[in-house]
Amino acid sequence: MRLLIMGPPGAGKGTQASQIARRLEIPAISTGEILRANVQERTALGEQAARYLDAGELVPDDLINAMVRSRLAEPDTRKGFLLDGFPRTVAQVDTLDKILADQGVALDKVLVLHVDQDELIQRLLGRAKQEGRSDDTEEVIRRRLEVYREQTEPLLEIYGQRGLRVDIDGMGDVSEVTDRVVAALES
């Protein structure tokens, strides 16, 4: 299966991606992990990205797109993958479409985790405290949720129109949510 997992910050995408990927025996691919791996391994793309990161700037789409293209071409993705954190913009949807078309494959489903905003804020504040991220204040978290609504939520409509969107209740404990996802994929 070739899957995307989407949802706002704090919805549990990373946690669910690893659980679902393990159950389906496909790699969970996080764009954050791809970026860190390229920088750590000092690939040509990683060295370019490091210059932006060191300057405190966002890594441009063209570099992220190239990293995703490279990662999706690796042998372990032949029987499927679960992509987390990409695409985030309409332009990246087009890029992913091209990457998959070049490989002669297509997405099977787009999993969308839904969690109440108050719960998202509490999860993110808890994670910030646990990880010692003093910069993740409630104000910053609310802004991140707003950016998600502005830039990424429009993708849900695109994937809905394509008949790929699967809405999942992301409330509850990890195993409950994973069971809901697997049941939705099987139906």
MILUMMI-958637 format. One record per residue (C-alpha): x, y, z; residue number from 1; residue in one letter. Coordinates in Angstrom, 2 decimals. Example, Ala and Ser with C-alpha at 12.3 -4.5 7.8 and 13.67 -1.06 7.14 Angstrom:
2
[r [12.30,-4.50,7.80],1,'A']
[r [13.67,-1.06,7.14],2,'S']
END
This chain:
187
[r [0.00,0.00,0.00],1,'M']
[r [1.11,3.52,-0.77],2,'R']
[r [-0.28,5.81,1.89],3,'L']
[r [-0.10,9.36,3.16],4,'L']
[r [-0.92,10.28,6.73],5,'I']
[r [-2.15,13.81,7.35],6,'M']
[r [-3.52,15.87,10.19],7,'G']
[r [-2.68,18.93,12.22],8,'P']
[r [0.36,19.19,14.48],9,'P']
[r [-0.23,17.03,17.55],10,'G']
[r [-2.70,14.67,15.86],11,'A']
[r [-0.34,11.71,16.33],12,'G']
[r [0.83,11.29,12.74],13,'K']
[r [4.36,10.16,13.62],14,'G']
[r [3.17,7.75,16.29],15,'T']
[r [0.49,6.28,14.04],16,'Q']
[r [2.81,6.14,11.03],17,'A']
[r [5.24,3.87,12.86],18,'S']
[r [2.43,1.64,14.21],19,'Q']
[r [0.65,1.32,10.86],20,'I']
[r [3.86,0.80,8.88],21,'A']
[r [4.89,-1.99,11.25],22,'R']
[r [1.51,-3.71,10.87],23,'R']
[r [1.55,-3.37,7.08],24,'L']
[r [5.28,-4.16,6.80],25,'E']
[r [6.05,-1.03,4.79],26,'I']
[r [8.47,1.79,5.62],27,'P']
[r [7.20,4.87,7.43],28,'A']
[r [8.84,7.83,5.71],29,'I']
[r [8.96,11.15,7.51],30,'S']
[r [10.23,14.17,5.62],31,'T']
[r [11.85,15.38,8.85],32,'G']
[r [13.77,12.10,9.11],33,'E']
[r [14.73,12.24,5.42],34,'I']
[r [16.08,15.75,5.94],35,'L']
[r [18.03,14.81,9.09],36,'R']
[r [19.44,11.67,7.42],37,'A']
[r [20.64,13.62,4.37],38,'N']
[r [22.29,16.24,6.57],39,'V']
[r [23.88,13.60,8.85],40,'Q']
[r [25.12,11.49,5.91],41,'E']
[r [26.42,14.65,4.23],42,'R']
[r [24.78,13.87,0.90],43,'T']
[r [24.94,16.61,-1.72],44,'A']
[r [21.30,17.47,-0.93],45,'L']
[r [22.01,17.32,2.79],46,'G']
[r [24.90,19.75,2.52],47,'E']
[r [22.71,22.20,0.60],48,'Q']
[r [19.94,21.83,3.19],49,'A']
[r [22.38,22.27,6.09],50,'A']
[r [23.26,25.75,4.82],51,'R']
[r [19.60,26.80,5.19],52,'Y']
[r [19.18,25.08,8.55],53,'L']
[r [22.38,26.61,9.93],54,'D']
[r [21.08,30.05,8.92],55,'A']
[r [17.76,29.33,10.67],56,'G']
[r [15.83,29.31,7.42],57,'E']
[r [13.31,26.88,5.94],58,'L']
[r [14.70,24.35,3.50],59,'V']
[r [13.30,25.24,0.03],60,'P']
[r [10.72,22.98,-1.60],61,'D']
[r [13.05,21.99,-4.43],62,'D']
[r [15.50,20.39,-1.98],63,'L']
[r [12.74,18.65,0.02],64,'I']
[r [11.17,17.44,-3.25],65,'N']
[r [14.50,16.02,-4.42],66,'A']
[r [15.02,14.23,-1.10],67,'M']
[r [11.53,12.71,-1.23],68,'V']
[r [12.06,11.62,-4.85],69,'R']
[r [15.33,9.96,-3.88],70,'S']
[r [13.84,8.23,-0.80],71,'R']
[r [10.81,6.91,-2.71],72,'L']
[r [13.17,5.40,-5.31],73,'A']
[r [14.83,3.16,-2.69],74,'E']
[r [14.12,-0.60,-2.94],75,'P']
[r [12.26,-0.88,0.38],76,'D']
[r [9.41,1.27,-1.01],77,'T']
[r [8.58,-1.10,-3.89],78,'R']
[r [5.80,-2.86,-1.99],79,'K']
[r [4.56,0.35,-0.45],80,'G']
[r [5.22,3.15,2.03],81,'F']
[r [3.53,5.47,4.48],82,'L']
[r [4.55,9.09,3.90],83,'L']
[r [4.33,11.54,6.83],84,'D']
[r [4.92,15.29,6.44],85,'G']
[r [4.75,15.49,2.66],86,'F']
[r [2.98,16.97,0.81],87,'P']
[r [2.17,20.06,2.87],88,'R']
[r [1.22,22.43,0.05],89,'T']
[r [-0.75,22.20,-3.20],90,'V']
[r [2.52,22.58,-5.15],91,'A']
[r [3.94,19.57,-3.30],92,'Q']
[r [0.85,17.52,-4.26],93,'V']
[r [1.77,18.09,-7.91],94,'D']
[r [5.38,17.11,-7.18],95,'T']
[r [4.34,13.91,-5.43],96,'L']
[r [1.99,13.08,-8.32],97,'D']
[r [4.93,13.42,-10.74],98,'K']
[r [7.28,11.35,-8.57],99,'I']
[r [4.75,8.51,-8.34],100,'L']
[r [3.80,8.73,-12.03],101,'A']
[r [7.49,8.44,-12.96],102,'D']
[r [7.58,5.22,-10.91],103,'Q']
[r [4.37,3.95,-12.49],104,'G']
[r [2.51,3.84,-9.17],105,'V']
[r [-0.21,5.82,-7.40],106,'A']
[r [-1.44,6.50,-3.88],107,'L']
[r [-3.89,4.00,-2.44],108,'D']
[r [-5.25,6.09,0.44],109,'K']
[r [-4.73,9.33,2.34],110,'V']
[r [-5.33,8.86,6.06],111,'L']
[r [-6.53,12.01,7.84],112,'V']
[r [-6.37,12.08,11.63],113,'L']
[r [-8.94,14.33,13.32],114,'H']
[r [-8.41,15.57,16.87],115,'V']
[r [-10.24,18.33,18.77],116,'D']
[r [-8.28,21.61,18.83],117,'Q']
[r [-8.20,21.77,22.65],118,'D']
[r [-6.76,18.25,22.74],119,'E']
[r [-4.15,19.18,20.08],120,'L']
[r [-3.03,22.17,22.15],121,'I']
[r [-2.80,20.06,25.32],122,'Q']
[r [-0.82,17.34,23.51],123,'R']
[r [1.61,19.86,22.03],124,'L']
[r [2.06,21.72,25.32],125,'L']
[r [2.71,18.38,27.03],126,'G']
[r [5.21,17.36,24.36],127,'R']
[r [6.96,20.76,24.60],128,'A']
[r [7.28,20.38,28.37],129,'K']
[r [8.49,16.77,28.07],130,'Q']
[r [11.07,17.67,25.41],131,'E']
[r [12.11,20.93,27.10],132,'G']
[r [10.91,23.06,24.18],133,'R']
[r [10.26,26.35,25.96],134,'S']
[r [9.65,28.06,22.59],135,'D']
[r [6.49,25.97,22.05],136,'D']
[r [4.11,28.27,23.88],137,'T']
[r [0.34,28.12,23.44],138,'E']
[r [0.58,31.18,21.16],139,'E']
[r [3.19,29.48,18.93],140,'V']
[r [1.14,26.26,18.87],141,'I']
[r [-2.01,28.14,17.86],142,'R']
[r [-0.04,29.77,15.03],143,'R']
[r [1.23,26.37,13.85],144,'R']
[r [-2.37,25.11,13.78],145,'L']
[r [-3.40,28.21,11.81],146,'E']
[r [-0.61,27.61,9.26],147,'V']
[r [-1.79,24.00,8.92],148,'Y']
[r [-5.35,25.18,8.24],149,'R']
[r [-4.16,27.72,5.66],150,'E']
[r [-1.55,25.67,3.81],151,'Q']
[r [-2.27,21.98,4.33],152,'T']
[r [-6.02,21.62,4.91],153,'E']
[r [-6.75,22.48,1.23],154,'P']
[r [-4.97,19.21,0.34],155,'L']
[r [-7.69,17.27,2.17],156,'L']
[r [-10.23,18.53,-0.36],157,'E']
[r [-7.97,17.55,-3.28],158,'I']
[r [-7.53,14.02,-1.97],159,'Y']
[r [-11.24,13.83,-1.11],160,'G']
[r [-12.16,14.70,-4.71],161,'Q']
[r [-9.83,11.93,-5.87],162,'R']
[r [-11.62,9.43,-3.63],163,'G']
[r [-8.46,8.72,-1.62],164,'L']
[r [-9.31,10.42,1.68],165,'R']
[r [-10.05,8.27,4.72],166,'V']
[r [-11.09,10.25,7.81],167,'D']
[r [-10.02,8.75,11.14],168,'I']
[r [-11.02,9.75,14.67],169,'D']
[r [-7.61,10.47,16.24],170,'G']
[r [-8.95,10.76,19.79],171,'M']
[r [-8.15,8.02,22.30],172,'G']
[r [-5.13,5.93,23.05],173,'D']
[r [-2.58,4.94,20.42],174,'V']
[r [-3.76,1.35,19.95],175,'S']
[r [-7.42,2.41,19.59],176,'E']
[r [-6.52,4.87,16.84],177,'V']
[r [-4.28,2.32,15.10],178,'T']
[r [-7.11,-0.23,15.19],179,'D']
[r [-9.44,2.36,13.60],180,'R']
[r [-6.92,3.04,10.85],181,'V']
[r [-6.36,-0.64,10.07],182,'V']
[r [-10.12,-1.30,10.07],183,'A']
[r [-10.65,1.63,7.67],184,'A']
[r [-7.93,0.32,5.35],185,'L']
[r [-9.47,-3.16,5.34],186,'E']
[r [-12.98,-1.91,4.52],187,'S']
END
